[in-house]
């Protein structure tokens, strides 16, 4: 059924409890944001994903939206954000609670199911709401949305560094575990032998004894091939899960050094190897992400996970379309030289970064110099808002994490704006009181 209403809308009073509104500071940024966010619009948008007349009522939309904003603003896991929610009254005010709750509102797994329910379109609505709230509060100006900076980065997946020996051993281990769960008796599991060979391979490679290391790797590959063939003989008609696992294992077993579209992780086969030319990190394993931020203010108006490692220029059309859905169509887009030959033919003027300053008008050159401002903003996305290591499963998890990282940073900027606004208001009050006194003292 449709989600429940937030407890704050309930008119029933509790004689033995004190309302949160009487405890918290009304000038706190989260209290002000709880009144500024358009919760009714989000209720209407996400209510369409629920069945209207079947099942029990769902968890309130405001609670789930608030938990995800706080999760990506504070860089917390599902379990951590719920534990801190039970300790923080301001988080509960943002979530629409009427009284202080001492227990967890939901199980952490409910957040996973809610993300799957709303999908990428729902994540875009959360990012859109941060921009709309910023416009209402005055933190975001309409003219700031006319010029944006677009760039790409890599969102790494939570996988260990892939080596042949580790992948062979991991694929064999997963197959043995799946066979045991289905009652398939294997001729040999190679658990003890594989453990020995993995240890040997690591030691040989560390000592630069590459022939011996290669021999251990070949043994691990042999063990994997034997387990694959044994399962295929004893289970000719596997279920969907085992069939997918066998397909990944065959891909790992059959691949060669120069092959393309390799599998770099057993549990996340969608991971790609991307090289951005970084001195400290030659290869990154995850997916490419296109981000768009306003040239002035640094508000994120788009973030899109892209699979297949596309050329940067070919991602521009989709990135600008997403910006139009979330905010509005910009007039100018500034990109780096990696976007040369982008082929975009829309209404937005695309300015590719040039090194020839004398041939570019000064009015345009000032904005082109601000293009590089998106790069430290991407660094904040990674270090502070959960884009550095994506822990959500599948390609949908990649897309959701990229968009919510941008929403989390915007939400953080909204809190900072309200804090500075309160500080400025306080200084004005103090100045209005003391400046006349100073003037009188000076006259005396």
C-alpha positions in Angstrom: 0.0 0.0 0.0 0.9 3.7 -0.1 3.5 4.9 2.5 2.4 6.1 5.9 2.2 9.8 6.7 5.0 11.3 8.7 4.3 11.3 12.5 4.7 15.1 12.7 1.3 15.3 10.8 -0.5 13.3 13.4 -2.7 15.6 15.5 -2.9 13.1 18.4 -1.0 14.3 21.5 1.0 12.2 24.0 0.6 13.3 27.6 3.9 11.8 28.8 6.2 12.9 25.9 7.7 16.2 25.0 7.5 17.2 21.3 10.8 17.5 19.5 9.9 21.0 18.3 10.1 22.2 22.0 13.5 20.6 22.6 15.6 21.5 19.5 17.0 24.9 18.4 14.6 26.4 15.8 17.6 28.1 14.1 19.5 24.9 13.5 20.1 24.3 9.8 18.4 20.9 9.8 15.3 22.3 11.4 15.1 25.0 8.8 15.7 22.5 6.0 12.9 20.3 7.4 10.6 23.2 6.7 12.1 24.2 3.3 12.1 20.8 1.5 8.9 20.1 -0.4 8.0 16.8 1.2 4.5 16.7 -0.3 6.0 16.7 -3.8 8.3 13.8 -2.9 5.4 12.0 -1.4 3.5 12.3 -4.6 6.4 11.3 -6.8 7.5 8.2 -4.8 3.9 7.2 -4.0 3.5 6.1 -7.6 6.0 3.3 -7.1 3.7 1.6 -4.5 0.7 -0.6 -5.0 -2.4 1.5 -4.0 -4.5 -1.4 -2.5 -2.2 -4.3 -1.7 0.0 -5.2 1.3 0.7 -3.3 4.4 1.5 0.5 4.4 5.0 1.4 3.5 7.5 3.4 5.6 6.9 7.1 5.2 8.6 8.7 2.2 10.0 11.6 4.3 11.8 9.2 6.6 13.5 7.3 3.7 14.4 10.4 1.8 15.9 12.0 4.9 17.9 8.9 5.8 19.5 8.9 2.3 20.2 12.6 2.4 21.9 12.1 5.8 23.7 9.0 4.6 25.4 10.7 1.7 25.9 14.0 3.5 27.7 12.5 6.5 29.3 9.6 4.6 27.7 6.8 6.6 26.6 3.2 5.8 23.0 2.1 6.2 23.7 0.6 9.6 25.7 3.7 10.8 23.1 6.3 9.7 20.3 4.4 11.5 22.4 4.2 14.7 23.2 7.9 14.7 19.6 8.7 13.8 18.5 7.1 17.1 20.9 9.4 18.9 20.4 12.7 17.1 17.2 14.7 17.7 17.9 17.0 14.7 18.1 14.1 12.3 14.7 12.9 13.7 13.2 16.4 13.1 14.3 16.3 9.5 12.7 12.8 9.2 9.3 14.1 10.3 9.3 12.6 13.8 7.0 14.2 16.4 8.6 12.7 19.5 12.1 11.5 20.2 12.5 7.8 19.2 14.9 5.6 21.1 14.7 2.6 18.7 15.7 2.2 15.1 12.9 3.2 12.8 13.5 0.5 10.2 15.8 -2.4 9.5 18.9 -1.4 7.4 17.8 -3.8 4.6 14.7 -1.7 4.0 17.0 1.1 2.6 18.3 -1.3 0.0 14.8 -2.4 -1.0 13.7 1.3 -1.2 16.6 2.1 -3.5 15.7 -0.7 -5.8 12.1 0.5 -5.8 12.7 4.1 -6.8 15.7 3.4 -9.1 17.7 6.0 -11.1 14.7 8.2 -11.7 14.0 8.5 -8.0 17.6 9.4 -7.3 17.3 12.2 -9.9 14.2 13.5 -8.0 16.3 13.7 -4.8 19.0 15.7 -6.6 16.4 17.9 -8.2 14.8 18.7 -4.8 18.2 19.9 -3.4 18.3 22.4 -6.3 14.7 23.5 -5.8 15.2 24.0 -2.1 18.4 26.0 -2.8 16.4 28.3 -5.1 13.7 28.8 -2.5 16.2 29.6 0.2 18.3 31.9 -2.0 21.4 29.7 -1.8 21.1 29.0 -5.6 20.5 31.8 -8.0 18.7 31.3 -11.3 21.6 32.9 -13.3 24.0 30.3 -11.8 22.2 27.6 -13.8 23.0 29.3 -17.1 26.7 28.2 -17.1 27.9 24.7 -16.1 31.2 22.8 -16.0 31.1 19.2 -17.2 33.7 16.6 -16.5 34.2 12.8 -16.1 35.7 10.8 -13.3 35.9 7.2 -12.2 33.7 5.8 -9.5 35.6 2.8 -8.2 33.8 -0.3 -7.0 34.4 -2.0 -3.7 36.5 -4.8 -5.2 40.0 -6.0 -4.4 42.8 -5.5 -7.0 42.2 -8.2 -9.6 45.0 -10.6 -10.3 44.7 -13.9 -12.3 45.6 -16.0 -9.3 43.0 -14.3 -7.0 40.3 -14.5 -9.6 40.9 -18.2 -10.4 40.8 -19.0 -6.7 37.7 -16.8 -5.9 35.7 -18.2 -8.8 36.5 -21.8 -7.7 35.6 -21.0 -4.2 32.2 -19.5 -5.2 31.4 -22.5 -7.4 32.2 -25.0 -4.6 30.0 -23.1 -2.2 27.1 -22.9 -4.7 27.5 -26.7 -5.5 27.4 -27.5 -1.8 24.2 -25.4 -1.3 22.5 -27.4 -4.0 23.6 -30.8 -2.9 26.0 -31.4 -5.8 28.8 -33.7 -4.6 32.1 -32.7 -6.4 34.9 -35.1 -7.0 37.3 -32.7 -5.4 37.0 -29.1 -4.1 40.7 -28.2 -4.2 40.3 -26.0 -1.1 43.6 -27.0 0.5 45.6 -27.1 -2.7 44.3 -23.7 -3.9 45.1 -22.1 -0.6 48.7 -23.4 -0.8 49.2 -22.2 -4.4 47.8 -18.7 -3.8 50.3 -18.3 -1.0 53.1 -19.6 -3.2 52.1 -17.4 -6.1 52.2 -14.2 -4.0 55.6 -15.1 -2.5 57.1 -15.9 -5.8 55.8 -12.7 -7.4 57.2 -10.6 -4.5 60.6 -12.3 -4.9 60.5 -11.6 -8.7 60.6 -15.3 -9.4 58.1 -14.9 -12.3 58.4 -18.4 -13.8 57.5 -20.1 -10.5 54.7 -17.6 -10.0 53.3 -18.3 -13.4 53.4 -22.1 -12.7 51.3 -21.6 -9.5 48.9 -19.4 -11.5 48.5 -22.2 -14.1 47.7 -24.7 -11.4 45.0 -22.5 -10.0 43.5 -22.2 -13.5 43.6 -25.9 -13.8 41.7 -26.3 -10.5 39.0 -23.9 -11.7 38.6 -25.7 -15.0 38.2 -29.0 -13.3 35.5 -27.7 -10.9 33.6 -26.1 -13.8 33.5 -29.3 -15.8 32.6 -31.4 -12.8 29.5 -29.2 -12.1 28.5 -29.2 -15.7 28.6 -33.0 -15.8 26.6 -33.4 -12.6 24.1 -30.6 -13.1 23.3 -30.3 -16.8 20.3 -28.0 -16.1 21.4 -25.4 -13.5 19.2 -22.7 -12.1 19.6 -19.1 -13.1 21.9 -18.1 -10.2 24.3 -21.1 -10.8 24.1 -20.5 -14.6 25.2 -16.9 -14.2 28.0 -17.9 -11.8 29.2 -20.6 -14.3 29.2 -18.0 -17.1 31.4 -15.7 -15.1 33.7 -18.6 -14.1 34.1 -19.7 -17.8 34.8 -16.1 -18.8 37.6 -15.9 -16.2 39.0 -19.3 -17.1 39.1 -18.7 -20.9 40.4 -15.1 -20.9 43.8 -14.2 -22.3 46.2 -11.3 -21.7 45.1 -9.2 -24.7 41.4 -9.9 -24.5 38.9 -7.1 -24.1 35.9 -6.9 -21.9 37.5 -8.9 -19.1 35.8 -9.9 -15.9 37.6 -8.2 -13.0 35.4 -9.4 -10.1 33.3 -12.5 -9.5 30.6 -10.7 -7.4 30.7 -7.5 -9.6 31.2 -8.6 -13.2 30.1 -5.2 -14.5 33.4 -3.6 -13.2 35.6 -2.1 -16.0 39.3 -1.2 -16.0 39.8 2.5 -16.7 43.0 4.3 -17.1 42.9 8.1 -16.6 46.7 8.7 -16.8 47.1 9.4 -13.1 50.6 9.1 -11.8 49.6 7.6 -8.5 46.9 5.3 -9.8 47.5 3.9 -13.2 44.3 1.7 -13.3 41.0 2.2 -11.6 38.3 -0.5 -11.5 34.7 0.7 -11.6 32.7 2.8 -14.0 33.0 6.2 -15.6 30.8 9.0 -14.2 29.9 12.2 -15.9 29.2 15.1 -13.5 27.9 18.6 -14.1 28.2 21.6 -11.7 27.4 25.2 -12.0 30.4 27.4 -12.9 29.6 29.8 -10.1 28.6 28.3 -6.7 29.6 24.7 -7.5 26.1 23.3 -7.2 25.9 19.8 -8.8 23.1 19.6 -11.3 23.9 16.3 -12.8 25.8 13.0 -12.2 25.5 10.0 -14.4 27.2 6.6 -14.2 28.2 5.3 -17.7 29.2 1.7 -18.4 31.3 0.6 -21.3 34.0 3.2 -20.7 32.7 5.6 -23.4 34.7 8.4 -25.0 34.2 11.6 -22.9 32.8 13.6 -25.9 30.1 11.0 -26.5 28.8 11.4 -23.0 28.1 15.1 -23.3 24.6 14.8 -24.9 23.3 12.5 -22.2 24.8 14.7 -19.4 23.2 17.9 -20.8 19.9 16.1 -21.1 20.1 15.1 -17.4 20.9 18.7 -16.4 17.8 19.8 -18.2 15.6 17.3 -16.4 17.0 18.2 -13.0 17.4 22.0 -13.2 16.9 23.6 -16.6 18.7 23.8 -19.9 21.9 25.8 -19.5 23.2 28.3 -22.0 26.9 27.5 -21.8 28.8 24.3 -21.0 32.5 24.4 -20.4 34.5 21.1 -20.9 38.2 20.1 -21.0 40.1 19.0 -24.1 39.0 15.4 -23.6 35.7 16.4 -25.2 37.2 17.5 -28.5 35.0 16.1 -31.3 32.0 15.7 -29.1 29.5 16.1 -32.0 26.8 17.8 -29.8 24.3 19.7 -32.0 21.8 21.0 -29.4 21.0 24.5 -28.2 23.7 24.7 -25.5 26.9 26.4 -26.5 29.8 24.0 -25.7 33.2 25.6 -25.0 36.2 23.3 -25.2 39.1 24.4 -23.0 41.8 26.0 -25.2 45.4 27.0 -24.4 45.4 30.0 -26.8 44.4 32.8 -24.5 45.0 35.7 -27.0 42.4 34.4 -29.4 39.6 34.0 -26.8 37.6 37.1 -25.7 38.3 38.1 -22.1 34.6 37.8 -21.1 34.6 34.1 -22.2 38.1 33.4 -21.0 37.2 34.3 -17.4 34.5 31.6 -17.5 36.8 29.1 -19.2 39.3 29.5 -16.4 36.6 28.5 -13.9 36.1 25.2 -15.7 38.9 23.6 -13.5 36.8 24.4 -10.4 34.8 21.2 -11.0 37.9 19.0 -10.4 38.3 19.8 -6.6 34.5 19.5 -6.3 34.9 15.9 -7.7 37.5 15.3 -5.0 35.0 16.3 -2.3 32.4 14.0 -3.8 34.9 11.1 -3.5 36.4 11.8 -0.1 33.3 13.1 1.7 30.2 11.8 0.0 30.8 8.1 -0.9 31.8 8.2 -4.5 35.4 7.0 -3.9 34.3 3.4 -3.2 30.9 2.4 -4.4 29.4 -0.4 -2.2 26.0 -0.7 -3.9 25.5 -3.8 -6.1 25.1 -3.9 -9.8 24.8 -1.3 -12.5 21.8 0.2 -10.9 23.8 0.6 -7.7 26.5 2.5 -9.7 23.9 5.0 -11.1 22.1 5.5 -7.7 25.4 6.1 -5.8 26.7 8.6 -8.3 23.5 10.7 -8.2 23.1 10.5 -4.4 26.7 11.6 -3.9 26.0 14.8 -5.8 22.7 15.2 -3.8 24.6 14.7 -0.5 27.1 17.4 -1.4 24.3 19.8 -2.3 22.6 19.1 1.0 25.8 19.8 2.8 26.2 23.1 1.0 22.6 24.0 2.0 23.5 23.4 5.6 26.6 25.6 5.3 24.6 28.3 3.7 22.0 28.4 6.5 24.8 28.4 9.1 26.5 31.4 7.5 23.1 33.1 7.1 22.4 32.8 10.8 25.9 34.0 11.6 25.4 37.1 9.4 22.0 37.8 11.0 23.6 37.7 14.4 26.4 40.1 13.4 23.9 42.5 12.0 21.9 42.5 15.3 25.1 43.1 17.2 26.2 45.9 14.9 22.8 47.6 15.1 23.1 47.6 18.9 26.7 48.6 19.4 27.6 50.9 16.5 25.3 53.8 17.8 26.9 53.4 21.2 30.4 53.7 19.7 29.3 56.8 17.8 28.0 58.4 21.0 31.2 57.5 22.8 33.3 59.0 20.0 31.3 62.3 20.2 32.0 62.6 23.9 
